[in-house]
Amino acid sequence: FLGTPAAGTTTLIAASLGGGMFKGVDNGSSWTWQSINNGLPTGRIWTLDAIDANTAYVGTDGSGFYKTTDGGGSWLPLHGSGATALGCMVVKAISISGSTLYAGTRCRYDSGLYKSTNGGITWARIGASVIPSDVEARSIRVSGTLVFFTTANYGIFKSADSGATWAQANSGIAGANLDAFNTQCGTSCSALMLTYVHGQGIYKSTNAGATWSASNTGLPGGAAALSGLSKDG
């Protein structure tokens, strides 16, 4: 949600993979949409994270990381330049915590998980000794000092110290080259976590991702190919 809506209306921001960004206003009976791409060099938007009524961040397909502070009126680049820039400009996952930004990327080389502690001015690749350079990001989940990075080709990676050190966290999930989608947590990822693994269905962890167990009882037979996963509470 972006922008301060007029009384009796709801404002929604949407990202598209081709048409860029749109803002929609619902007056209770119909939606009105407008393009909000000023400053974005591409209409291919992979991911969106709205922080408050006016502030949002997006990851693009090849053009890096952008931010708006005026409800989508304009967008500014946050991917840095030179030696401290993002090493891959295909940004498929983002997470924002104050001035600390995480970007998960997808490139043949120099891909991985990047972190900025100064609002996107400079970036550093983290976990490079554990997370391969051809990784394809799916999602990033931050809970206190816990950081989970789900990928389309290596499953789940975990850091317990805000990204300083990393390890794979696929114990209990069968197979290799795992396509793990979004990780969902309640108030804390150290309590209950859920993740969806393509071809296998939903897995649950109650120990901060140390081990996982299948949690598909009651789901229909095709649940191994779910289109999404959301957790409430």
C-alpha positions in Angstrom: 0.0 0.0 0.0 1.4 3.4 -1.0 0.2 7.0 -0.8 -2.2 8.5 1.7 -5.7 7.4 0.5 -8.6 9.8 0.5 -11.4 9.1 2.9 -13.5 6.1 1.8 -10.8 4.8 -0.6 -8.1 2.2 -0.5 -4.8 2.5 -2.4 -2.8 -0.5 -3.7 0.5 -0.7 -5.5 1.2 -3.5 -7.9 4.3 -4.8 -9.7 4.4 -6.5 -13.1 6.9 -8.4 -15.1 6.7 -6.3 -18.2 4.5 -3.3 -17.5 6.3 -1.9 -14.5 4.6 -0.4 -11.4 0.9 0.6 -11.0 -1.1 2.3 -8.3 -4.7 1.5 -7.9 -7.4 3.4 -6.0 -10.6 1.6 -4.9 -13.5 3.9 -4.1 -15.7 1.1 -3.0 -17.3 0.3 -6.3 -14.5 0.3 -8.9 -10.7 0.5 -9.3 -8.8 3.2 -11.1 -5.2 2.4 -12.0 -2.3 4.6 -13.1 1.3 3.9 -14.1 4.0 5.0 -11.6 7.3 4.2 -13.4 9.0 7.6 -13.4 12.7 6.8 -12.9 12.5 3.1 -13.5 14.6 2.1 -16.5 12.6 -1.2 -17.0 9.1 -2.4 -16.7 10.3 -5.9 -15.6 9.8 -5.9 -11.8 10.5 -9.1 -9.9 9.8 -8.1 -6.3 8.2 -5.4 -4.2 8.4 -4.4 -0.5 6.2 -1.6 0.7 7.3 -0.1 4.1 4.8 2.6 4.8 2.2 4.8 3.1 4.9 6.4 0.8 8.0 4.2 0.9 8.6 1.1 -1.2 11.5 -0.8 -2.7 11.6 -2.9 -5.9 14.0 -5.4 -7.5 14.2 -5.4 -11.3 15.1 -7.8 -14.0 18.5 -6.5 -14.9 18.4 -2.9 -13.8 19.0 -3.4 -10.0 17.4 -2.0 -6.9 15.1 1.1 -6.7 13.3 3.0 -4.0 10.4 5.5 -3.8 9.6 7.9 -0.9 6.7 9.7 -2.5 4.2 7.0 -3.1 5.6 5.9 -6.5 5.8 9.4 -7.9 9.5 8.9 -8.6 12.1 6.1 -8.2 15.8 6.3 -7.3 18.5 3.7 -7.8 20.0 2.0 -4.7 22.3 -0.5 -6.3 25.5 1.5 -5.9 28.4 1.8 -8.3 31.9 0.6 -8.8 33.5 -2.0 -6.5 30.8 -1.7 -3.9 27.8 -2.1 -6.2 25.5 -5.1 -6.5 27.4 -7.7 -8.4 24.3 -8.9 -10.2 21.5 -6.6 -11.3 18.8 -9.2 -11.6 17.2 -8.8 -8.2 14.6 -11.4 -7.5 14.2 -11.1 -3.7 14.5 -8.2 -1.2 14.2 -7.6 2.5 14.2 -4.2 4.3 15.0 -3.5 7.9 15.6 0.2 8.5 18.8 1.1 6.7 19.8 -2.5 6.3 18.8 -4.0 2.9 19.2 -7.5 1.5 19.1 -8.4 -2.1 18.9 -11.9 -3.5 19.9 -12.1 -7.2 19.9 -14.4 -10.2 22.8 -14.3 -12.6 25.1 -16.9 -14.2 28.0 -15.4 -12.4 28.3 -13.2 -9.3 24.9 -14.1 -8.1 24.0 -14.6 -4.4 22.9 -12.7 -1.4 24.0 -9.1 -1.0 23.7 -6.8 2.0 23.8 -3.0 2.5 24.0 -1.4 5.9 23.7 2.2 4.7 20.4 2.2 2.8 21.8 1.0 -0.5 24.8 3.3 -1.0 27.3 0.4 -0.8 26.8 -3.4 -1.0 28.8 -6.5 -0.2 28.1 -10.1 -1.1 27.6 -12.2 2.0 27.9 -16.0 2.5 30.1 -16.3 -0.6 31.9 -19.4 0.8 28.6 -21.3 1.2 26.1 -19.8 -1.3 27.2 -20.6 -4.9 27.7 -17.8 -7.4 25.0 -19.2 -9.8 22.3 -19.3 -7.2 18.7 -18.2 -8.1 17.0 -16.3 -5.3 13.4 -17.0 -4.3 12.9 -15.1 -1.0 14.6 -13.6 2.0 13.2 -13.7 5.5 14.7 -11.8 8.4 13.7 -12.4 12.1 15.9 -10.7 14.6 19.4 -12.1 13.9 18.0 -15.0 11.9 18.2 -14.6 8.1 16.8 -17.3 5.7 17.5 -17.3 2.0 15.4 -19.6 -0.2 16.6 -20.5 -3.6 15.4 -22.2 -6.8 18.4 -24.5 -7.1 20.0 -25.1 -3.7 17.1 -25.1 -1.2 17.4 -23.0 2.0 20.4 -21.2 3.5 20.4 -19.9 7.1 22.4 -17.4 9.1 22.0 -17.0 12.8 24.1 -13.9 13.1 22.6 -11.3 10.7 24.4 -12.7 7.7 28.0 -13.0 9.1 28.1 -16.8 8.7 25.9 -19.2 6.6 25.0 -22.9 6.3 22.6 -24.8 4.2 19.4 -25.6 6.1 17.8 -28.5 4.1 17.9 -31.2 6.8 14.7 -33.4 6.5 13.9 -32.3 2.9 14.7 -35.1 0.4 16.7 -34.6 -2.8 19.2 -32.1 -4.3 18.8 -29.0 -6.4 15.8 -28.1 -4.2 13.4 -25.4 -5.4 12.3 -23.8 -2.1 9.8 -20.9 -2.3 8.9 -18.4 0.4 9.6 -19.1 4.1 6.8 -18.0 6.4 7.2 -17.3 10.1 5.0 -16.1 12.9 6.2 -13.5 15.3 9.6 -15.3 15.4 11.3 -17.7 13.0 12.7 -19.6 16.0 9.3 -20.9 16.8 7.3 -22.1 13.8 8.3 -21.9 10.2 6.7 -23.1 7.0 8.2 -23.4 3.5 7.0 -24.7 0.2 9.3 -27.0 -1.8 8.3 -27.5 -5.5 7.4 -31.0 -6.2 7.2 -32.0 -2.5 4.7 -29.6 -0.9 4.9 -27.9 2.5 7.6 -28.4 5.2 7.5 -27.3 8.8 10.3 -26.5 11.3 10.0 -25.8 15.0 13.7 -25.3 15.6 14.6 -22.3 13.5 15.2 -24.3 10.3 17.6 -26.8 11.9 15.4 -29.7 10.7 12.2 -29.9 8.5 9.4 -32.4 8.3 6.7 -32.7 5.6 3.3 -31.2 6.6 0.9 -32.1 3.8 -1.7 -34.1 5.6 -5.2 -33.1 4.4 -4.0 -31.3 1.3 -5.2 -32.5 -2.1 -3.1 -34.8 -4.2 -1.7 -32.0 -6.3 -0.4 -30.1 -3.3 3.2 -30.7 -4.3 2.7 -28.1 -7.0 1.1 -25.3 -4.9 1.1 -21.8 -6.4 1.9 -20.1 -3.1 2.0 -20.2 0.7 1.0 -17.7 3.4 1.0 -17.9 7.2 -1.1 -15.9 9.6 0.1 -15.7 13.2 
